[in-house]
Amino acid sequence: MDEPVSTFIRLSLHLFGMEAHRIELPREIIIGNGILGNIGAVCEKLQLEGSCFLLSGPTTLGIAGERVARELDSRCKVESAVVDSIDMAEVDKVIGKAKAFDFIVGVGGGKVIDIAKYAGFKSGIPFISVPTAPSHDGIASPRATLNGSNGARASYDAQVPLAIIADIDIISKAPYRLIASGCADVISNMIAVEDWQLAHRKTQEYYSDYAASIAVLAANIVSDSAEMIKALDQRGIRNLMEAIVSSGAAMCIAGSSRPASGSEHLFSHALDLLMPEKKSLHGEQCGLGSILMAYLHKLPWQRIVENLKKLGCPTTAQEMGIPDDIIIKALVAAKDIKNDRYTILNEANLDEQKARELARITGVIK
């Protein structure tokens, strides 16, 4: 089998004196109803054979993992494992085992996909993404969110999926809260792109008009589809999945998470550090952050609130079970989460008083 790197679309850009960067994109993306059975044909088309390491979660193994394993069993040796921890010590064990296989398949929600894509990256083998819930845009992105050796959650370089197989029948049956969280994560692209444009103006950071346009389009599609998604209409769920995949593609084109991760994600990461045992979801936190950062950007933040409410997403700290003082501390700390990422937080330079006023004006706290 060819080396894994040859299975990706790799394009080197060196136009008009601009710095070159490489674009890695999935080769096969299938979104539709009842399509899990296509995974064998996809593997054959991509010349994936030999042995497969299949990762799934405690719940998603029965929902889809076992079915995928049966589909692959006729063409390769399959070994399944259940993963449920994103702590680096546990992930390292998965990586150690993955090195003995020819390719890896992740079947599950965001946690499983992140572990599988990171294991694929570290072990140098191709990765196939089979999502069972659209809880965030990691389904197609080249980044993984894991708990580092210090216990703090962080974003790491990961494997772009060689293929994505998203079965709408399965995804539409996911707990609605996970669906809504994925919507909020995509809607937050609007803020990420604003931050990226700001950084380009202030620091001359590389900016891709094309990647930014894709990310904003994805956010607009989800916002416009809010009522259909809330009603679990098949067209709405498909729009969401296509938007999530497009967000991942935008990050691949940009060569970074910039099109889908800005000040709203820094706020979310700050919440993770301040409340590691919290019950809120990543997408929910990014949605709440988008309201706050939209105000700082002088954007119509009320529209974001309206769209999140249509989707049934929380728009206040109380709804998310987060104390007001933690929101304030997260706003103040967020700027320093990633020192190499210039955002509106660098301009706002929030202290506790400014942060409290911001949260009250937007209704995030009372």
CORUR-V175387 format. One record per backbone hydrogen bond with DSSP energy under -1.0 kcal/mol. NH is the residue of the N-H (numbers start at 1). CO is the residue of the C=O. Records with the same first field share a line. If there is no record, write none. Layout:
NH->CO  CO
This chain:
6->3
7->4
8->5
13->21
18->15
23->11
27->162
28->162
30->164
32->166
38->35
39->36
42->38
43->39
44->40
45->41
46->42
47->44
48->43
52->77
53->103
54->79
55->105
56->81
61->57
63->59
64->60
65->60
66->61
68->64
69->65
70->66
71->67
72->68
73->69
75->72
76->72
77->50
79->52
81->54
83->56
88->147
91->87
92->88
94->90
95->91
96->92
97->93
98->94
99->95
100->97
101->98
102->51
103->51
104->126
105->53
106->128
107->55
108->130
113->109
114->110
115->111
116->112
117->113
118->114
119->115
120->116
121->117
122->118
123->119
124->120
125->120
128->104
129->163
130->106
132->108
144->156
146->154
147->86
148->152
151->148
154->146
156->144
158->142
159->117
162->127
164->28
165->129
166->30
168->32
171->167
172->168
173->170
174->171
178->175
179->175
180->176
181->177
182->178
183->179
184->180
185->181
186->182
187->183
188->184
189->186
190->187
192->188
193->189
194->190
195->191
196->192
197->193
198->194
199->195
200->196
201->197
202->198
203->199
204->200
205->199
212->208
213->209
214->210
215->211
216->212
217->213
218->214
219->215
220->216
221->217
222->218
223->219
224->220
225->221
226->223
229->225
230->226
231->227
232->229
233->228
237->233
238->234
239->235
240->236
241->237
242->238
243->239
244->240
245->241
246->242
247->243
248->244
249->245
250->246
251->247
252->248
253->249
254->250
255->251
256->251
260->257
266->262
267->263
268->264
269->265
270->266
271->267
272->268
273->269
274->270
275->271
278->275
285->281
286->282
287->283
288->284
289->285
290->286
291->287
292->288
293->289
294->290
295->291
296->292
297->293
298->295
299->294
301->299
303->300
305->301
306->302
307->303
308->304
309->305
310->306
311->307
312->309
313->308
317->364
320->316
321->318
322->317
327->323
328->324
329->325
330->326
331->327
332->328
333->329
334->330
336->333
337->334
341->338
346->343
348->344
349->345
355->351
356->352
357->353
358->354
359->355
360->356
361->357
362->358
363->360
364->359
365->359
